[in-house]
């Protein structure tokens, strides 16, 4: 029983860093995607303003 518990603890403790690395990797990509989305939203807003100005000029 104790040997099984030690094996399970050892197996689990070895996977924790890998889980943290995976979480960090995904978090970094989420932050990059949010920045790209913010940039695209700003560009769409700018284009909307330009389109409105062109429509009013005609």
C-alpha positions as CSV (number, residue, x, y, z in Angstrom):
1,X,0.0,0.0,0.0
2,X,2.7,2.5,0.9
3,X,4.7,1.6,-2.2
4,X,1.7,2.3,-4.4
5,X,1.1,5.6,-2.7
6,X,4.7,6.6,-3.2
7,X,4.5,5.7,-6.9
8,X,1.3,7.7,-7.3
9,X,2.8,10.7,-5.6
10,X,6.0,10.5,-7.6
11,X,4.1,10.1,-10.9
12,X,1.8,13.1,-10.0
13,X,4.6,15.4,-8.8
14,X,6.5,14.8,-12.0
15,X,3.5,15.9,-14.1
16,X,2.8,19.2,-12.2
17,X,5.6,21.1,-14.0
18,X,4.4,19.9,-17.4
19,X,0.9,21.1,-16.5
20,X,2.2,24.5,-15.5
21,X,4.2,24.7,-18.7
22,X,1.1,23.9,-20.7
23,X,-0.9,26.5,-18.8
24,X,1.8,29.2,-19.3
25,X,1.9,28.3,-23.1
26,X,-1.8,28.7,-23.5
27,X,-2.0,31.9,-21.4
28,X,0.8,33.4,-23.5
29,X,-1.2,32.6,-26.7
30,X,-4.4,34.0,-25.2
31,X,-2.6,37.3,-24.4
32,X,-1.2,37.5,-28.0
33,X,-4.6,36.7,-29.4
34,X,-6.2,39.4,-27.3
35,X,-3.7,42.0,-28.5
36,X,-4.3,41.0,-32.1
37,X,-8.1,41.3,-31.5
38,X,-7.7,44.7,-29.9
39,X,-5.6,45.9,-32.9
40,X,-8.2,44.5,-35.4
41,X,-11.0,46.2,-33.4
42,X,-9.2,49.5,-33.6
43,X,-8.7,49.1,-37.3
44,X,-12.3,48.3,-37.9
45,X,-13.4,51.3,-35.9
46,X,-11.1,53.5,-37.9
47,X,-12.4,52.1,-41.2
48,X,-16.0,52.6,-40.0
49,X,-15.3,56.3,-39.3
50,X,-13.7,56.7,-42.8
51,X,-16.6,55.0,-44.5
52,X,-19.1,57.2,-42.7
53,X,-17.1,60.3,-43.7
54,X,-17.0,59.2,-47.3
55,X,-20.7,58.4,-47.3
56,X,-21.5,61.9,-45.9
57,X,-19.2,63.5,-48.6
58,X,-21.3,62.0,-51.3
